[in-house]
Amino acid sequence: MTTKDVQALIESVLFNAAEDEDFRDAVDIDDSAEALEGAVVRSFGDAGLLTRDAGLVLRLKDGTEFQISIVQSR
C-alpha cells in the first residue's frame, strides 16, 4: 500500500461521512461527525498546494480548514 492508496481510502471515508448520513450511522460515528456534513475534501494537488506529499484538505461548511498529511514511516 502506498501513501496515495491511503490518501484515496481516507478521502473516500471522509467523503462518505460528509455526504451520507446512513454511512455515519453504519460506522457508528458520534454526533460530532455531523460537522462533516457538507464538507469538501480535496487532495493537496487538487487544492493547489505545492508539495509532493500525499494528503488531503478538509474544508468544513463553516470555513474551517484542515490539512491532513500522509507520510509512510516504514
Secondary structure in CASP SS format (residue, H / E / C, confidence):
PFRMAT SS
TARGET T0000
AUTHOR 0000-0000-0000
METHOD secondary structure of the structure
MODEL  1
M C 1.00
T C 1.00
T H 1.00
K H 1.00
D H 1.00
V H 1.00
Q H 1.00
A H 1.00
L H 1.00
I H 1.00
E H 1.00
S H 1.00
V H 1.00
L H 1.00
F H 1.00
N H 1.00
A H 1.00
A H 1.00
E H 1.00
D C 1.00
E H 1.00
D H 1.00
F H 1.00
R H 1.00
D H 1.00
A H 1.00
V C 1.00
D C 1.00
I C 1.00
D C 1.00
D H 1.00
S H 1.00
A H 1.00
E H 1.00
A H 1.00
L H 1.00
E C 1.00
G C 1.00
A C 1.00
V E 1.00
V E 1.00
R E 1.00
S E 1.00
F C 1.00
G C 1.00
D C 1.00
A C 1.00
G C 1.00
L C 1.00
L C 1.00
T C 1.00
R C 1.00
D C 1.00
A E 1.00
G E 1.00
L E 1.00
V E 1.00
L E 1.00
R E 1.00
L C 1.00
K C 1.00
D C 1.00
G C 1.00
T C 1.00
E E 1.00
F E 1.00
Q E 1.00
I E 1.00
S E 1.00
I E 1.00
V C 1.00
Q C 1.00
S C 1.00
R C 1.00
END
